[in-house]
Amino acid sequence: MKKKESENKSYKPDWSPENAGNEFAVKIVKGVLSDSIDNKISREIKKHEPSIGELINGTRANNRVLLAKAITLVESNSQKHFHKSQELLNKILPYTGNSIRIGVSGVPGAGKSTFIEAFGMFLISLGHKVAVLSIDPSSSITKGSILGDKTRMEKLSREQNCFIRPSPSSGILGGVARKTQETILLCEAAGYDVILIETVGVGQSEITLRSMVDFFLLILIAGAGDELQGIKKGIIEISDVILINKADGENEKAARIAQTELSSAMHYLSPFTQGWRTHVFLISALMNKGIENVWKVINKFIEVTKNNNVFSERRKGQAVDWMIKIIENELLNHLFNSADNKKEIDKIKNQILSGNLLPTTAAEYLIQKLKL
């Protein structure tokens, strides 16, 4: 077990040139050096457009300003940034893969952010470095993002060994940002050994997140009527552990009933991970109850899946799936963004709207016409 950072008695201010300008952080805690030369240096770093070499070296050194810039680069949809981001990712690839990737999902109001803060603080106390990739909902109308996690996880955001990056989901199925997998690689290259990915909402489409993490954690709450109502079978099937949160005070009895019901239901479902049975536990993130047990379960899971080779085979399969998704996205972009294709599709749309053509017939025609 790693030494607690609290045992190091030397004073380290929350503010430093490395974390200045933390656009990823929830709350920036500035020190007394706000007008010092260090602050001036930090402002110059922010103004400067870093080279690939600077981004690589900065990411590897966990310079959080440059890490944030590297993530912004790979998140960009601009074609002019694509080749630069691919060069960056290929060069940091040898330094990736040494983390535990944990997906966190759950019903709205289940306390996902509260759990992540309590869990993250616990991991940091053990000497781990934690990255939190919080996927925020994008408006389907304006495409804007709420980025609500900037106002949460206040304690965790102050930790030097934590990096919080809220990203808009951009309407992607399952609430997982399109560039999350690239961001995971960058965080691993920066030395973060536990990566938590929080998703929007709950539903069968969360299989998108399952396809990029090692361990999938579902958070539910009791006392809201039928405990299984509104929880799709698919989300339970892909979970490696289910946590009943807010199991404290008067709600503890209801939480225990929910635990019994869910545990019984698990006997009728095939386990998603070979050699592993989905566990159901009670926790209270607010009261810091049961947090340590969650980490023990995750470590046991990693041990089991590494011993039966599921861990490594899953990672390999995820890499192939990632490639296929990229191909699918590029084909769709080509189909709908090509000027000639747009004209042909618009013609067919008008015939459908006028009632002269069946959608199925139109689709078959376009597939043949566009040679898809």
N, C-alpha and C positions, 0 to 999 in steps of 0.2 A: 504493500500500500504506500502511496506517495505521502510525503510530509505535508502537513497542513501549512498553508502559506502564512497563517496567523502566527506560526512559530518564529517566523522571521521578524525580528524586532526592529529592523531598520525602517525608518519612515519613508513611505513612497507616496507622494501626492497623487490624487486622482487625475490631476491634469498633467499632461506632458505633450511635447511636440508630436509624439506618435498618435495620441488620441484626439488632438485638436481638430476641430472641424468635423467632428463625428456625425456625418449626416445619417449614419446607420443607427446611432444611439437613441435611446428614449429621452434621456435627460443628460445634458452635459454639465458636469460639476467642475467649475473653473477654480483654479488655485489663485494664489496671491501674485502670480507672475504674469498677469494679464497684459501688462504693458512692457514686459521684458523682451530681450532680444529673441528668446525662444518663441514667443508669440509671433514675432515678425517673420522668423524662419518658417513657421507653420503656414502663415498667410502666403508666403512665397511658394511653398510647396503646392498649395491649393491652386494658385494661379498658373503654375507651370504645367504644361502638357507633357506628362512623363513618357519616355520611350519604353519599348518592350523590355529592355534590359532593366530599366529603373523599376518597372512594375513587377518584374520577376524578383529582383533583389529586395524590393520593399515588401512584397508579399511573403517571401521566405523569412524576412526579418520581423514579420508581423507588425510592420508599420501600418497602422489601421487606416490612415489617410490614403495610402497607396493601395491597400487591399480594397478599400471602398471604391477607388477609381478603377481598379481592375474589374470588379464586379459590374460597375456601371458600363464598362466597355463591352463585356460579354452580354449584358442585358440589352444593349443597343440593337435596334432593328434596322439601323442604317447599313446599307451595303458596303459603304466605305470603311466601316469598322469591322466587317466580318473577317477579312483575312488577317487583320491585326489581332483580333481576339483568338482566332484559331492558332496563330503562331504562339501567342501567350500560353494557351492551354496545352499545346503540344510540348512546350518547353518545361512547364511545371508538372507534367504528367508523372515523371519519375518520383516526385515527392508526395504523391497522392495515395489514397487507399488505406491509410493507417488510422482510420477512425471507426467509431461505431455510429452508424446512421440510424436515427430513431424517428419514426413518423408519429405524430401526435394528432389525433382527430377526436371529434366528439360533438355532441349536440350543443346548440347555442346555449350559453349560460351555464355550461357544465364546469367551468373554471379551468379551461385549458391554460390560459396565461398565468393564472395563479399557481397552477401545478408546475408549469415550466420554470417560473421564478424560484419556487421552493426547491425543485429538483436540481436546477442549475446551481443554486447556492450550495446545496449539499455536495454536488460533484466538485465544485471549486474548492470546497473545504478539504477534499481528498487530494487536491493537487492537479485536478484535470483542467483542461482548457475547453471551454464550451462555446460553440457557435449556435445561435438561434436564427433560423430562417423562417420568418413569420410571413405567411402568404395572406395578404389583405384582399378583401373583395373589391373588384372593379365595377363601377357602374356600367350597366348594359346600355345606358343611354349616352352618358358623357364620356365613358371609358376612364373616368377618373377613379382614384383609389382613396379609400377612407384612411388607410394607414393608422388605424386606431392603436396599434401596439406601441406607437411612440409615446403614448400617455400611460402605458402599463409597464410592469417589470422594472420599477424604479430602482430597487436595490440591486438587481442583477446588472442593470445597465452601468452601474458605477464600478463594477469589478473589472480590474485590468485583464483578467483571464477569461473575459466574456466578450463576444462580438455579436451584436444584434442587428440583423439586416431585414427590415420590413420591405417586402416587394409586392407590387400589385399583381393580382392573379391574371389580369388582362382578359377575363372571361374564359380562361382555359378550363376545360372539363375537370371537375374534382377540386378546383381551387388551387391547383399547383401551377406556379409560374413556369412559363416555357423554358426559362434559362436556369431553373433551380439546380439541375444536375451539374452545370458548369460552375455554379456558385459553390456547390459542395466541394468540387475539386480544388478551387481556390482557397477555401477555408482549410482544407486538409493540408495544402502546401504551406499554409501559414502556421501550422502546428496545432490546430484545434483537433482534439482526439475524440470528442463527443459532439455530434451534430444533431440538433433537434429541429425538426421541420413541422411547424404548426400549420394546419390547413383550415380552410373556411368550411364550416358546416359539417354535415355528415350525409352520406349516401353511397350508393353502389359505385358511383364514379370515383370514389376514393381509391379504387384499384390503381389509379394513376400514381398516387403516392406510394402505394405498396410496391410498385415496380421500380422504385429507386432507393428503398431503405432496407436495412437488415432486419429491423424489429419494428412492428406496428403496434401502437398503443392506443386503445380506445377509451375515452373518458365519458362516463355517464353519470346521471344523478338520480336519486330516488325521490319519492314523494310527489311525483308529477303525474299521478294516475297510473295507467298500465305501463309497467316498466319497459315492455317490449314494443309498445305502440310507437309507430313512427321510426323505429329502428329497422332498417332493411336487413334482411338475412345476409346479403352480400357483405356488408360492413363488419358484421360479427364473424363471418366465416374467415375473413382475411386477418383478423386480429390475433396477435400473439399473447396479449394480456388485455383484460378489461378491468378498468378501475372504476369503482363506484365512489365518486367524490362527495364531499360535504357530509361525510359520515361522522357527524359530531352532534352533541346536544340532543335535542328532541328528534332530530332526523336520523339518528343512528339506528333506531329500531327499523325504520322503513328501509334504510340502506342494507341491513342484514337480510331482510325479506327479499329485496331485489337481488342480492348476491346469491341467495338460495335458488331463486327462479332462473337466473342466468346460468348458474353452474349446472342446473338440471338440463337446461336447453342445450348446453355444450355437448352433452353426451349423444345428442342426435345429429351432430354436425361432424363432418370429416375434418381433421386438423389440416390447416393450410400448410404448415411446416412439418416435414417428415421428422418423426421422432419427438414431436413436441405436442403437448396438450395445452390448450388455451386455459389460462388461469383467470379467476375472477377475485379481485381483492378490494377491500375497503380502504379508503384513504381520506384524509382531511388536509388538503393542501394549505388551507388557511391556518390550521392548527399545527402544521408540520408533522402530521401523524401518518405513518406508513410509508414515508418517502424512502427511507433506507431500504425497506423491503423490496421496493420496486427495482432498485439498483441491483440487489442480490438476484432477483429473478432474471433481469436482463443479462447479468454475467453468466448465470446458469444456462440461459438460452444460447449465448455465444459459445460457451464450452461445448454444449451438445451439438450444435450445428457445425462447429469446426471439426469435431471428432467424426461426424458422419458425412463430412464433405458437402453438406447442404449450403453452408456459408459461402464457400468459394464458388460452387456451381451457380448459386443464385446471383452472385456478383457478375459472373461471366454472362449469364442469361440476360441480366439487366443491361449490360453493355450492348448486346446484340439488339435488344428491344429498343434501346435508345436510338441506334442507327436506323432501324425501321421507321420509328416515329419521325425522325428528321426527313427521311425520304418521302414519307406520306405528306408531311407539311409542305415540302418543296414542290411536290407534284400538284397539291391543291393550290398553292400560290401561283404556280405557272398556269394552271387551268383558269383561275378566276382573275388573274391580273394581266394576262396577255391581252393586248388591244384587240387582236383578231378574234380571240375566243369570246371576249366580252360582247362584241357585235353579234356573233352567232347566238350566244346565250340569250341576249336581249330579244332577238327575233323570235326565238322559241318561247320565251316568257310571254310575249304578246299573244302568241297563238293559244297558249294555255289559258291566259286571262280572258280571251274572247270565247273560250269554250270549244275551240276547233281542234284541240289536240289533248290527248290524255297525257298526264305527267309521266307515266311509265313509257309510253311511246316516245315522248320527247327525250327522256333520259337515254333510251336505247339509240335514238337517232344521233344525239350528241356524242355518245361514246364512239359510235362508228365514224361520225364526221370528224371528230377531233383526234381520232386514232388513239384512244386511251386504253 
